[in-house]
Amino acid sequence: MPTLVRLLFDFTPPEKAPDCDLSQAEYVVAIPFGGHGLAQPTGVVNRYLAALAEEWSRKLDCPILTQWEIRQALPIIPRPEIIVGEVGDFHINTRQFAERLKERIGSVPFIAIAQLDHAKRFDWTCRKLGMNPLWPRLGEEMYDPKSRQWWARNKLSWRMWECAARIKFWFKGWI
């Protein structure tokens, strides 16, 4: 369980797994960041995350599990499986995503793809549920200035939102 100091100040990405561990993954799991609504569901960050997920899926020849915001950004066929929410469902939180993921794949190894500042809470949440996500290098720190979610538009607003979410998850025993 993370300490209060880590909850509030640790925005380092989860530790990168060794390549030999990454090759054991049976799935690539991509969790979306921000959103644009039905008219334009894939913002710049989700397109970037979709590209990372597709790259790892092709490299390891394993399926992608995600939410609809990232699925919309992926041109590959067959399309990745949506494991949480329907198109237009904007009310799925990180915990709900992780619970559905656990129901779907159990504790098999998977590569996790997330926005850098969101990755740590997803990692803590998955580990609390008994899963062991494997993290590749996630790349750039990105935010979505056109997101309909004000908290996803820049670093300062996201980190304030993320700290509040982390505290909520901690009090609920989710991390």
C-alpha positions in Angstrom: 0.0 0.0 0.0 1.4 3.4 -0.9 2.2 5.9 1.8 0.5 9.3 1.9 3.7 10.9 0.6 3.7 8.6 -2.4 0.0 9.2 -3.0 0.6 12.9 -3.2 4.0 13.3 -4.8 5.0 10.1 -6.6 4.4 10.6 -10.3 7.2 8.5 -11.6 6.0 5.8 -14.0 5.8 2.2 -12.7 9.0 0.3 -12.9 9.7 -0.9 -16.5 9.6 -4.6 -16.7 12.6 -6.4 -18.2 12.1 -7.4 -21.9 12.1 -11.1 -21.0 9.1 -10.5 -18.7 7.3 -8.4 -21.3 7.5 -11.3 -23.8 5.5 -13.4 -21.4 2.4 -11.1 -21.7 -0.8 -12.7 -23.0 -2.6 -9.4 -23.5 -2.0 -5.7 -24.0 -4.2 -3.6 -21.9 -4.7 0.1 -22.7 -6.5 2.4 -20.3 -7.8 5.6 -21.9 -7.1 9.2 -20.8 -9.5 12.1 -21.2 -12.2 12.1 -23.8 -14.0 14.1 -26.4 -17.5 12.7 -26.4 -19.1 10.8 -29.2 -18.4 13.4 -31.9 -14.6 12.9 -31.5 -13.9 10.2 -28.9 -10.2 9.9 -29.5 -8.0 12.8 -28.3 -4.3 13.1 -28.9 -3.4 11.1 -25.8 -5.7 8.2 -26.6 -4.4 8.1 -30.2 -0.8 7.9 -28.8 -1.8 5.2 -26.3 -3.6 3.3 -29.1 -0.4 3.4 -31.2 1.6 2.0 -28.3 -0.9 -0.8 -27.7 -0.9 -1.7 -31.4 2.9 -1.7 -31.5 3.1 -4.2 -28.5 0.2 -6.3 -29.8 1.9 -6.8 -33.1 5.3 -7.4 -31.5 3.9 -10.1 -29.2 1.0 -11.3 -31.3 -1.5 -10.9 -28.5 -4.9 -9.3 -28.3 -5.6 -5.8 -27.0 -8.2 -5.2 -24.2 -9.3 -1.7 -23.7 -12.2 0.8 -23.5 -14.0 2.2 -26.4 -12.1 5.5 -26.5 -8.9 3.7 -27.5 -10.7 1.1 -29.6 -11.9 3.9 -31.8 -8.3 5.0 -32.5 -7.1 1.6 -33.5 -7.3 0.7 -37.2 -6.2 -2.9 -36.8 -8.4 -5.8 -37.6 -9.7 -7.7 -35.7 -10.7 -4.8 -33.5 -9.6 -5.0 -29.9 -12.1 -6.2 -27.4 -13.9 -3.6 -25.2 -13.8 -5.0 -21.7 -15.5 -2.1 -19.9 -18.3 0.2 -20.9 -20.1 0.7 -24.2 -19.6 3.4 -26.8 -20.4 6.7 -25.1 -20.2 5.4 -21.5 -18.2 8.0 -19.7 -18.6 6.8 -16.2 -16.0 4.0 -15.9 -13.3 4.6 -13.3 -9.9 3.0 -13.0 -11.1 0.6 -10.3 -14.1 -0.6 -12.4 -11.8 -1.1 -15.4 -9.3 -3.1 -13.3 -12.1 -5.2 -11.8 -13.5 -6.1 -15.2 -10.0 -6.9 -16.4 -9.5 -9.3 -13.5 -12.8 -11.0 -14.3 -11.8 -11.3 -17.9 -8.1 -12.5 -17.6 -7.5 -13.4 -14.0 -3.9 -13.0 -13.0 -2.2 -13.8 -16.3 0.6 -11.4 -17.3 -0.3 -8.4 -19.4 1.4 -5.3 -20.8 -0.2 -2.2 -19.4 -0.4 1.0 -21.4 -1.5 4.2 -19.7 -0.8 7.9 -19.7 2.3 8.5 -17.5 0.6 10.3 -14.6 -2.3 7.8 -14.7 -0.1 4.7 -14.8 0.8 4.6 -11.1 -2.8 4.5 -9.8 -3.7 1.9 -12.4 -0.6 -0.1 -11.3 -1.5 0.1 -7.6 -5.2 -0.8 -8.3 -4.3 -3.9 -10.4 -1.8 -5.1 -7.8 -4.3 -4.6 -5.0 -6.6 -7.0 -7.0 -3.8 -9.6 -7.3 -2.7 -8.8 -10.9 0.8 -8.0 -12.0 0.9 -5.6 -14.9 4.1 -5.4 -16.9 5.1 -1.9 -17.9 7.1 -1.1 -21.1 8.6 2.3 -21.5 5.6 4.5 -21.9 7.2 7.4 -23.7 6.1 11.0 -23.5 4.3 12.9 -20.8 1.1 14.1 -22.6 -2.1 15.8 -21.8 -5.1 16.6 -23.9 -5.9 20.3 -24.2 -9.1 19.6 -26.1 -10.5 17.0 -23.7 -14.1 17.5 -22.5 -12.6 16.5 -19.1 -11.0 19.7 -17.7 -8.7 17.8 -15.5 -7.1 16.0 -18.4 -6.1 19.2 -20.3 -2.8 20.0 -18.6 -0.3 18.8 -16.0 -1.4 21.0 -13.1 -5.1 20.2 -13.4 -4.4 16.5 -13.9 -2.1 16.2 -10.9 -4.6 17.9 -8.7 -7.3 15.5 -10.0 -5.1 12.5 -9.7 -4.1 13.4 -6.1 -7.8 13.6 -5.1 -8.5 10.3 -6.9 -5.6 8.6 -5.3 -6.7 9.7 -1.8 -10.3 8.4 -2.6 -8.9 5.1 -3.8 -6.7 4.8 -0.7 -9.6 5.5 1.7 -11.8 3.0 -0.1 -9.0 0.4 0.2 -8.7 0.1 -3.6 -4.9 0.8 -3.5 
